[in-house]
Amino acid sequence: MELSVNSTVKLNNGVRMPIFGCGVFRVRQGEESRATVRTAIENGYRMIDTARVYCNERSVGQGIADSGLKREELFVTTKLWKEDWNDPRKGLLDSLERLNLSYVDLFLLHWPFKGFIQAYKVLEQLQEEGLCRAIGVSNFKIHHLKELLDSGIKVIPQVNQMEIHPLNTEMALTQFCYEKGITMEAYSPLGGEGRLILDDPRLIGMCEYYQKKPSQIILRWDLQRGVVPIPKSVHAQRILENSQLFDFVLSQGDIETINDMNRDERRNYEPDLIDQRPSWLEPQLVDEV
Ligand SMILES: NC(=O)c1ccc[n+]([C@@H]2O[C@H](COP(=O)([O-])OP(=O)(O)OC[C@H]3O[C@@H](n4cnc5c(N)ncnc54)[C@H](OP(=O)(O)O)[C@@H]3O)[C@@H](O)[C@H]2O)c1
């Protein structure tokens, strides 16, 4: 079926999730986050991806309220941070209070911190209570997922959000998730802040033919792989550009060229080392005014 700006993917519990969204990592709390969310929604985005640790949930909630959309027209994701690992219920209720929402559409374990199985089992309860419509994980490699799936959980995660871009294609993980019915989301789809991969000659070579920007080529590659990208930008022109993905189709040859760019090059933290991250590298939680 042809993809459009309104297309959704059906998660393994029947909930429908938009096939692209707007990320707000490193978007400053206050007017910047509020305006980014409002602009994204005005440009047709229906999914917003935030997290406790981004420290902008309150401002994101204001942007959502500004949009005037009905709650059910939007898909809002947030994530549990390690401060709340032992009490995910409190973590979610606090996020909901900041977002000014009565439920989120997707609630993720942000990283495979120690004790993720116990935390996930609480997410199952929160989902049953209707506080989140879908649940899942982020930064989970195949071995983390196997450990979780073998631990007696009742709900197969609906989503795994992972760093995915042409230099880190995560082919084996994507295939594993596909077989288990777990939808993959691509974070840092353009390579991430300060580490963009938009000047690769292979991508630039495709731009003239498709009359598209390298960013759009990459995001379209995600969509054609069945992966849901959530690019971040605070600039209205880029927010718009990153959603203009539905008037061209990459050839199989070009998809393979991008697949071949893979170097397993992760720009974010290595998930297996997350519990050993030194405190000076840990993000600081700053309350919003
Ligand atoms: N689960 C996790 O652990 C995790 C980790 C990282 C990110 N995420 C999520 O994924 C989202 C996206 O990842 P990300 O923010 O790391 O990286 P990204 O979306 O790959 O890249 C963001 C950077 O690209 C720039 N940019 C955006 N669109 C552009 C365009 N069309 N042309 C040129 N530059 C462009 C942005 O600059 P401007 O803003 O100045 O336009 C920003 O510097 C995050 O916002 C967050 O929601 C999740």
The ligand as a Gaussian input file, in Angstrom:
#p B3LYP/6-31G(d) Opt

LIG

0 1
 N       15.762000       6.450000      23.044000
 C       16.898000       7.096000      23.088000
 O       17.827000       6.752000      23.856000
 C       17.092000       8.292000      22.201000
 C       18.377000       8.841000      22.024000
 C       18.514000       9.933000      21.169000
 C       17.396000      10.450000      20.526000
 N       16.141000       9.921000      20.738000
 C       14.936000      10.474000      20.085000
 O       15.147000      10.557000      18.687000
 C       15.005000      11.896000      18.250000
 C       15.918000      12.194000      17.080000
 O       17.255000      11.911000      17.388000
 P       18.387000      13.027000      17.562000
 O       17.753000      14.287000      17.996000
 O       19.440000      12.422000      18.398000
 O       19.023000      13.177000      16.131000
 P       18.577000      13.449000      14.621000
 O       17.116000      13.652000      14.510000
 O       19.225000      12.412000      13.804000
 O       19.355000      14.797000      14.331000
 C       19.044000      16.013000      14.938000
 C       19.980000      17.045000      14.345000
 O       19.725000      17.167000      12.944000
 C       19.489000      18.514000      12.597000
 N       18.507000      18.453000      11.499000
 C       17.243000      18.015000      11.565000
 N       16.655000      18.036000      10.371000
 C       17.580000      18.493000       9.503000
 C       17.572000      18.750000       8.110000
 N       16.487000      18.521000       7.380000
 N       18.706000      19.223000       7.551000
 C       19.818000      19.462000       8.288000
 N       19.884000      19.234000       9.615000
 C       18.771000      18.751000      10.206000
 C       18.984000      19.159000      13.864000
 O       19.307000      20.525000      13.888000
 P       18.236000      21.683000      14.207000
 O       17.411000      21.258000      15.381000
 O       19.111000      22.858000      14.484000
 O       17.431000      21.828000      12.957000
 C       19.803000      18.418000      14.919000
 O       21.094000      18.984000      15.045000
 C       15.330000      12.702000      19.502000
 O       14.912000      14.040000      19.418000
 C       14.628000      11.894000      20.554000
 O       13.235000      12.145000      20.536000
 C       15.996000       8.841000      21.564000

